[in-house]
Amino acid sequence: MKPPDSGANAAIRRAVEAGFEAQTRFLAELVAIPSVRGQEAPAQDMMEAALRERGYAVDAWTIDPAALAPLPGFGPVTHDFSRARTVVGSWRPETATGRSLILQGHVDVVPPGPLEMWTTPPFEPAIRNGWMHGRGAGDMKSGLVGALFALDAIRAAGYAPAAPVHLQSVIEEESTGLGALSACQRGYRADCVLIPEPGDHCLTRAQVGVLWFRLRVRGRPTHVAVAGTGSNAITAAMRMVEALQGLEAEWNERAKAHPIYAHVDHPLNFNPGVISGGDWPSSVPAWCDVDCRIGILPGARIEDAQAEIQGCVAQAASGDPFLRENPPEVVWNGFLAEGWVLENAEEPESVFADAFSTVFGAPAPEERLMTALTDTRFYGLYHGMPALCWGPIAENIHGFDERVDLDSVKRSTEVMALFIASWCGLVKA
């Protein structure tokens, strides 16, 4: 595919600049929607309306977990999923002459935590010193909106992609990936996938896999006056967590021999993220549930990791008389995700490097090895599609005062627009 001439590139970049005020307003409106897990529908409504207004062919459907369960990469959901939707807007030229592309971003965000610990409310986006603050401003509504406005810029410059482009707005990226998986099941395919997750302008070369599980520990309740005659589920759960921290250390020691992550300090992280238990301060607690997350290396089998986790918990419980007879339960309740490495992507990487160089002046983006994960795994592992993950500069992701650098967002939008133009080719609109 012949790359666009310098005049087309210049026109597209001018169009990004001219549209950036509207892009910033749109981003603020999307960030203002508290699209936490199970409440993403209003954000998806906004994205669907924007795609329809632009004349894209819109496909929006309710996700059926039962239909996805047999597919590789599926992770179980344990909350109300009745309003979960995926939204795709497609551009299809009358005659396709270029290479097709999927642009994907997610609207789901993690909970903000105690509101009083934010400088400004998390769902009242504020711009300070060139940064937009708000939950999801970085992860990853800025990237999704950037993809939408990159296509707008191509159109405003007088062009259209010469190949099909599917803009996918998904949910569940933060917990199972079922939004992306549902798009795969729906049949969306392309010659390349671009996911503009925030990444400090670095291209993701690899990412770890992730397992979520609930550790369910039971005890024997008694009055606290005779606490020694009971079995405290909360303190027992703490011992299980300590054992799993030991497993984490063992896995990171093994990681030093991994062909990709050998030189990454502590790539696998175990996190007991949610805990609940007990019924009364003066009663020895009879139950404790701990929701946990742990990473696994690319190439590791999920079944093997699960067996090690269950074995670790069983071993830790074996020394407790009550737990020997009432063993803790491990429930898999979210991510069951394999690690992934970007491979066989020389052509899209080269085209992307050219777009990056035009905007940033450097020959190619730096690379990163993620100790978290993205939706790229579905495309690379299961459908043979090269999936690039690259996006703007963001800080405090999943923390207080999350923010995204707006100049970075603009430059990222330019890169995406130029990549679309070169990868897909252009026709006069």
Secondary structure as GFF3:
##gff-version 3
##sequence-region A 1 429
A	DSSP	alpha_helix	6	31	.	.	.	ID=ss1
A	DSSP	alpha_helix	41	53	.	.	.	ID=ss2
A	DSSP	beta_strand	57	62	.	.	.	ID=ss3
A	DSSP	alpha_helix	65	68	.	.	.	ID=ss4
A	DSSP	beta_strand	85	91	.	.	.	ID=ss5
A	DSSP	beta_strand	101	106	.	.	.	ID=ss6
A	DSSP	three_ten_helix	115	117	.	.	.	ID=ss7
A	DSSP	beta_strand	126	128	.	.	.	ID=ss8
A	DSSP	beta_strand	131	133	.	.	.	ID=ss9
A	DSSP	pi_helix	137	141	.	.	.	ID=ss10
A	DSSP	alpha_helix	142	156	.	.	.	ID=ss11
A	DSSP	beta_strand	159	161	.	.	.	ID=ss12
A	DSSP	beta_strand	165	170	.	.	.	ID=ss13
A	DSSP	alpha_helix	178	186	.	.	.	ID=ss14
A	DSSP	beta_strand	193	195	.	.	.	ID=ss15
A	DSSP	beta_strand	203	207	.	.	.	ID=ss16
A	DSSP	beta_strand	209	218	.	.	.	ID=ss17
A	DSSP	three_ten_helix	224	229	.	.	.	ID=ss18
A	DSSP	alpha_helix	233	255	.	.	.	ID=ss19
A	DSSP	beta_strand	270	277	.	.	.	ID=ss20
A	DSSP	beta_strand	287	296	.	.	.	ID=ss21
A	DSSP	alpha_helix	302	317	.	.	.	ID=ss22
A	DSSP	alpha_helix	321	325	.	.	.	ID=ss23
A	DSSP	beta_strand	329	337	.	.	.	ID=ss24
A	DSSP	beta_strand	340	341	.	.	.	ID=ss25
A	DSSP	alpha_helix	346	360	.	.	.	ID=ss26
A	DSSP	beta_strand	367	370	.	.	.	ID=ss27
A	DSSP	alpha_helix	376	382	.	.	.	ID=ss28
A	DSSP	beta_strand	387	389	.	.	.	ID=ss29
A	DSSP	beta_strand	394	395	.	.	.	ID=ss30
A	DSSP	beta_strand	403	405	.	.	.	ID=ss31
A	DSSP	alpha_helix	406	424	.	.	.	ID=ss32
A	DSSP	beta_strand	426	428	.	.	.	ID=ss33
###
